[in-house]
Amino acid sequence: AGATGALCASVAGKLTDRGHARIASIIFFTTTTMAFGLLALGRTSLTALLAGIVLVDLGVWGAQVSNQSLIYRLRPHAQSRITTIYMTSYFIGGAIGSATSAILYTKEGWIATCALGAAFGLIAIVFWMTERHRLGDYYTKLTPVQK
C-alpha cells in the first residue's frame, strides 16, 4: 500500500502543478471515501480489504500533496508557518479520527467504523465542493506553478 501512495504523490504533484489542485483533492477524497465501502466488505473478503487499504493510502497521499500545493501558493514566503499549521491540524484531525473510530468500533463494530471513515471523507468532499464560493476571486488568482 505504501508504494501506491508514493506513486500517487507524483501524479498528484503533476496535477497540482498544472493548476488542478482543487479537482485533484476532490478526486482523492472521493477515492478515500469509496475505499471505506471496500473496507466494510473486508469482514468477509480479503480482496476487498486489501483493495480498500490500497485505495485509502492512495487517496490520503494524493489529497495531502494536492492540499499542500494549494496552501503553499497562498503565501509562498511563509511555507514554514503554513506547514506548521497544516501538519498540526492534520495531526489533530488524525487524533480525533483515531479516538472516535476506536470508541465506535468498541461500541458498534467494523461497519460503523467504516461508515465513520466514509463520513469524514464526505465532509472533506463537501468542503472542497463549496470552498470556491467562500473564497471567491481570491481562489481564481492562484495560478499553476510556472516551469
N, C-alpha and C positions, 0 to 999 in steps of 0.2 A: 504494500500500500504506500509506503514512504516514497518509493521510486516514482509512482504515478503522480504524487503530489509535486515532486521536484520537476518532472517533465511538464506538468500543468503550469507551474510557475513561469516557465519560458513562454508558453502560449499566452498566458495572461499578461505577461510583460509586453509582448508584441502587440496585443490588442490595445493595451492602455497607451503605449507609445504612439499608436495611430489615432488616439483620441476617442477610443471606445471603452473607457474605464467603467462608465456607469452601466452600460449594457452588459459588459463582462461581469460586473458584480451581480447583476440580476440573474444572469445565466448560472453563475457559480452558486449563488444562494439557492436557486431553483434545483440545481443538481444535488446540493446537500439536503434540501427538504425532501426531494423524491427518494433519496437514499434511505431515509428513515422508514419508508414503506418497505423497502427490501430488508432492512434490519428487522422490522417487525415479523416478516416471514422467516427470518433466521431461526426462529424457535423450532421450526420443522424442516428447514432446508439449509444445509451447509453452503450450498452455492449462492443462495440469496444473501446469507450472512456475509460471505466473503465479498460479493459484489457490492453490498451496502457499505462495507468497511472501505473498499477502494473508492467508491463514489463520495463518501463523506470526506476522505482525505483529499481527493481531487477538488471538491467544491470549496472546502475550507482554505486550502492553499491558494487556489485561484482567486477567491474573494479577498484574501489577505493581500496579495500582490496588487490587485486592482484597486483596492481601497487605499493602500499606502501610496500608490501612484497619484491618486486623486488628491489626497490630503497634502502631499508634498508640493503640489502645484499651487496650493493656497498661499503659502508664504515660502518661497524657495530658500530664503536666507534663515529660516527658523526650523530647519529639519530636525535638529536635536530636540528642541522643545516639543515639536509636533510628534516625534517618535515617542518621547516620554509620555505624553498624554495618551496617545493611541495605544501603546503597549500596556499602560496602566489600566486603561478602560478595557482592553482586551482581556487582561488578567482578571479583573473584577467580574466581567461578563462570564468568563470561564468558570470562576469560582461559584458564581450564582447558579450557573447551569449544572455544575457538578453537585452542588448541595441539593438543589431541587430535584435533580434526577435520582440521587441516592435515596432521598426521602420517598419520592414517588415509587421507585422500584420496590422498596420495602413494603409500602402500603398497597400498591395496586399492580405491580408486576411489570413484565417486559413490554407488553403492548402499550401500556400507558406511558412508559418511559420513552418509547419511540414516538408516541404522539406528542409528547412534550418537545422532543428534539425537532420534530416537524413544525410545531407551533412557533418555536424560536426562529426557525428558518422563514416561516411565513411573515413574521414580524419584520425581519430584515428585508424581505421582498417588498412588502407594503411600504416600508420606509423609503427604499430606493425608487419605487414607482411614483412616490409623491414628493420626493425631496426637490425636484426641479421646480415645482410650483412655489415652494417656500423660498428658495434661493433666487429665483427669478433670473434677471440678466447677469448676475454675478457668475452663475454657473456657466452660461454660454460664453463667457470671456476666457474660460480655461481652454487653452488650445493644445493640440497634440504636441508631443515633445519633438523639437527640431533635431534633425540628424546632422 
